[in-house]
């Protein structure tokens, strides 16, 4: 997942998208001792985490917004006729202090939050929204942009500059620049309330996750978990004041990792119930009212801007363009995915019956029994893999090794840069010619003050205009083992590590002039494409042989086991696709509603929506239910969660291209970098893909990959 544009409020990120500049601007109203007052003196503007204090953020935000407002006012009121330099370039250069503090605060509010952060988030969200509105709803500023846009073909701009002008015009129009003064006031009020609600939703999800731990009384109830995992559960319970009990926190997705190992069915049922109930069972973290208000306000905002639904508004600016195109893609997968899931469910039921289980398959049984099916069919289970997937080996000998083989990159860990948590690691990244390309931050362990999931973000984005170089970070939520114990990854965690590094490469390889286009600044339904491509190297034999070694003996993973891993890649794809589609379709169902269609019952609407979409197979609930679906109700994936599948079409085509051209070769990596990874958002995304692949993407390679082709 990419979080570069999600963490910084969209109203600001689209306007001040560079995190540092080559020179420092005056900060007259900000104390010189504030670490944000000037560009960080550390290499590439790397943040001074050791000097930044919680109390530094609020004054830096206040001064940052004041400075940018003054800069924008100067641009808008310039007596000279509008030119590309005195309007568009000037806007690109504005807001440097605000962008610096926004990037650090936004990133750490996800990775290392605390009560001060949460309070400041609540206070800032409407202020940042108002700041963005004041810029993009400024009639004088829009008039200057429009005057340039109307004569763009005569300005003799290079392709990137012309596209930047077009994007600014589009951004302002979509933000409401053409509305009447009265409607602009309505829009500002909506945006302010939306910002507050989105912050509330996100904070509720985090608080509910921490509050929703499964508590059990005896060690025996956790049979199936390792002794060390049970000991860890005892420590979690003790930390919550429940000495003598055991606690399993509920995290992120509907499915919970321990469902695969817990032998006590009633405990599995309780764990799944706790997961599914998040945000919808009353109490102070309940999100049902928040969801309804968000859906209503988004529909009203879309209507005010002239669209039938929020999905229609949002998708117009994505590569999909329309809700109809998204519905067509999701519908194409629904029937074969659910059919496959039901076949998989029938196989699981056979195992249950064979063991005289005496019950029908339910959602809390799937992971536990699908592993038994896997073991029977392929003669191995997932736990056989973990000793070969030690975190550092996967990172250095897998992820970094693949980047070296495909792109010529090398990495050197450094200990001199400050970090915000002792578990965070930093690396210098060197290009094939030996020149330093970027700084990479690795934050892989789960923490109570870190939100769930995995993501990439940029602290500093590349821009030749600003003279900046990338400082990018990857975040995972791998459980931290006891001191002295190795960190052994599941196969899913391993694949996630490769995936997120694909986002990091997208940020590192950026070679653009303007901050607006840097790195991952591409349409939401295109941004997952490069990261999904990078997953292909996780099972590349040459790469696997380099990292998949037993953490104790150093012995390579046996070829027999490796063959089983590869042979089982399509196993459980019916489940994986169906749970994803459930979430993606819920996203669309909520955001394709018109103003008059907003329901009053969140869970009732959800059930009806899943049934109407044909993905209401009870043993496979959606990957995210509405009330903890942060991607779409507090992040930047509103009406955009389909984008993973949309981008995977491009990924499947690209994997074919690599295979057709010899696979893991430098010439292939260099070409992919040149044609796609380096270009950021400098041109239409689908045109970029067509120039790379030679034709529009087809769906058949993806159906084949997911084992969903008709037999």
HELIX and SHEET records of a PDB file:
HELIX    1   1 UNK A    4  UNK A    7  1                                   4    
HELIX    2   2 UNK A   10  UNK A   13  1                                   4    
HELIX    3   3 UNK A   43  UNK A   45  5                                   3    
HELIX    4   4 UNK A   54  UNK A   76  1                                  23    
HELIX    5   5 UNK A   84  UNK A   89  3                                   6    
HELIX    6   6 UNK A   90  UNK A   93  1                                   4    
HELIX    7   7 UNK A   96  UNK A  111  1                                  16    
HELIX    8   8 UNK A  115  UNK A  136  1                                  22    
HELIX    9   9 UNK A  139  UNK A  150  1                                  12    
HELIX   10  10 UNK A  152  UNK A  154  5                                   3    
HELIX   11  11 UNK A  159  UNK A  174  1                                  16    
HELIX   12  12 UNK A  181  UNK A  211  1                                  31    
HELIX   13  13 UNK A  219  UNK A  222  5                                   4    
HELIX   14  14 UNK A  227  UNK A  239  1                                  13    
HELIX   15  15 UNK A  257  UNK A  260  5                                   4    
HELIX   16  16 UNK A  265  UNK A  276  1                                  12    
HELIX   17  17 UNK A  288  UNK A  304  1                                  17    
HELIX   18  18 UNK A  310  UNK A  315  1                                   6    
HELIX   19  19 UNK A  323  UNK A  354  1                                  32    
HELIX   20  20 UNK A  363  UNK A  365  5                                   3    
HELIX   21  21 UNK A  366  UNK A  378  1                                  13    
HELIX   22  22 UNK A  383  UNK A  386  1                                   4    
HELIX   23  23 UNK A  391  UNK A  393  1                                   3    
HELIX   24  24 UNK A  394  UNK A  399  3                                   6    
HELIX   25  25 UNK A  400  UNK A  407  1                                   8    
HELIX   26  26 UNK A  491  UNK A  508  1                                  18    
HELIX   27  27 UNK A  515  UNK A  517  5                                   3    
HELIX   28  28 UNK A  524  UNK A  534  1                                  11    
HELIX   29  29 UNK A  535  UNK A  539  5                                   5    
HELIX   30  30 UNK A  541  UNK A  547  1                                   7    
HELIX   31  31 UNK A  559  UNK A  567  1                                   9    
HELIX   32  32 UNK A  573  UNK A  591  1                                  19    
HELIX   33  33 UNK A  595  UNK A  597  5                                   3    
HELIX   34  34 UNK A  602  UNK A  613  1                                  12    
HELIX   35  35 UNK A  626  UNK A  628  5                                   3    
HELIX   36  36 UNK A  630  UNK A  633  1                                   4    
HELIX   37  37 UNK A  643  UNK A  660  1                                  18    
HELIX   38  38 UNK A  666  UNK A  672  1                                   7    
HELIX   39  39 UNK A  673  UNK A  677  3                                   5    
HELIX   40  40 UNK A  685  UNK A  693  1                                   9    
HELIX   41  41 UNK A  700  UNK A  705  1                                   6    
SHEET    1   A 2 UNK A 214  UNK A 216  0                                        
SHEET    2   A 2 UNK A 246  UNK A 248 -1                                        
SHEET    1   B 5 UNK A 410  UNK A 414  0                                        
SHEET    2   B 5 UNK A 425  UNK A 430 -1                                        
SHEET    3   B 5 UNK A 436  UNK A 445 -1                                        
SHEET    4   B 5 UNK A 470  UNK A 478  1                                        
SHEET    5   B 5 UNK A 455  UNK A 460 -1                                        
END                                                                             
